[in-house]
Amino acid sequence: MISSQYGKYLVIGFLIVFGVIVAYTFQDYGLGWDEPLYYNAGDSYVQWFPVFFQSIVTGSIDNSLSEINTYWVPNAQHPPLVKVITGLIHSLFGSYRLSELLWMLLLLGGVYYIAWREWGEVAGWFALLATALSPRLFADAHLVELDLPLAVLWVFTLYAYYRGIDNWKWSLGTGFLFGLGLLTKITGIFILIPLVIWGQCLFPKKQTRNILSMLGIGIPIFFIFWPWLWMSGPSKLIEFYRIFLTFKSPLQTYYFGQSFSSTPWHYPWIMTLLTIPVPILIFSGWGIHKGFNQKNKALIILIIINILFFLLLFSMPGTLVIDGIRYFLPVVPLISLLGGYGFHAFIEYLKERQKYSQYLMIGIPSFIFIPLAVINIYIHPAQLSYYNLLIGGPYGAWKAGMETTYWGEVINRETIDWMNTHLPAGAAVKVFPVYPGNGPAATLSFYPDVLLYYQQKNIIRQDIRFFAEPPYQYYVLVSRQGIWDDLCRDLHYNKTPLYEYKRMGIPLVRIYSAN
């Protein structure tokens, strides 16, 4: 057991090492297909602040307000918090992705603190390592996106709500964190539902303060810190939620060999079971079992309710869950917390039966987390394609007909270097699969914003023509099977590629001659 005197320094040291590793490997991942949109929006939002502050100094506030629809329109279909932070970090340090690393470090520190304070140092370390080494979360720490920040604020709000039952300061924090969650992603508003259900079941009178704080602090934060809503705010907000509630994605999800426009009810349950490492699932299951038998089980129940809420929400008929597990990403750190408690409870179980030893306490986590670190190294930088041993790993999932990749990050520097070196001048290149409904398909490549960004930044040669009229000289095929058409399948099954980027024995990107 590490003494508490040195434990916090060891945690800080771990976070520093983790941060250095992630920052060092930023460039191993290609751009996720949303990243250029968030980069552009973040830069635009940040450029408005000097205009705003200058107008305050000069007393011409109307000038900055009139500029809101200029600076705050890019990517206004999502709230601004993540993009503002991304723009600020880029303006200060020259890196967009550093902002996502900071979110990941917050999550790691948060899960450690929660598990440590509630169940002890053993639980804290297990939850910390389970979160840090979860392959899909590790990959998310490299890409600017909204789902990891939402997971951070969901977990933080959940815990603040729990502590706020008996402490008014935590109630105030609940409202503040809820407001930040609303500013992160539109689905942040849903956290009210599982929290109120839990409170109504266990603390029907004591939760009132938390609810008032979320409504009285969180909602105003949402409006105050999103300038886009200042001008005709009510009508914009109504339109914002109307689009959210009525939008139907043209994408499809590949699941056990079939493309779905509406995923089956069991999709989120099966994907959770197949993408979280098996030992973490086992200890989280033990944590649920033992948690119901402990005297203070309110937090365990709260975590379970939130996990079930996500899985049930995305099991509803007519729901399309795309991009793996990212829509319900908060489930991953919540299961890590249950795993932390489960490991703590297992050690206590051994102590009660006089079968405990220091070797077991060190040996069991080593047996779990050293192989998990090796897996991350082995599949790097394709952790978003990770599946666990229940389906035979990524290769077993590929053979079983699960979607291999989805965000475009597999078009990375290795593939780009091949294109820059081997494609002839002025080559007409078609990237598949094509995003449906974004036509005309004849001249459109998949991930158009990513390809434009690469060429604008001289990362990919500017003479390569990704948006040319046919005929094409080369095809680039990304293994997002859910939206493959007949040509994609013909290339994959019947043609020999000129270039192939593989991890774990499965093709992620292939390049073919069109002749």
Secondary structure, DSSP 8 states (H G I E B T S, - for coil): ---HHHHHHHHHHHHHHHHHHHHHTGGGS---TTHHHHHHHHHHHHHHHHHHHHHHHHT-HHHHHHTHHHHS-TTTTS-SHHHHHHHHHHHHHS-STHHHHHHHHHHHHHHHHHHHHHH-HHHHHHHHHHHHT-HHHHHHTTS--SHHHHHHHHHHHHHHHHHHTT-HHHHHHHHHHHHHHHTT-GGGGGGHHHHHHHHHHH-TTTTHHHHHHIIIIIHHHHHHT-GGGTSSHHHHHHHHHHHHHH---S--EEETTEEESS--TTHHHHHHHHHS-HHHHHHHHHHHHHHTTSS--HHHHHHHHHHHHHHHHTTSTT----STTGGGTTHHHHHHHHHHHHHHHHHHHHHHTT---HHHHHHHHHHHHHHHHHHHHHHTT-GGG---GGGTHHHHHHHTT-----SSTTS-HHHHHHHHHHS-TT-BEEEES--TTS--GGG--SSHHHHHHHHHTTSS-TTSBTT--S--SEEEEE--GGG--HHHHHHHHH---SEEEEETTEEEEEEEE--
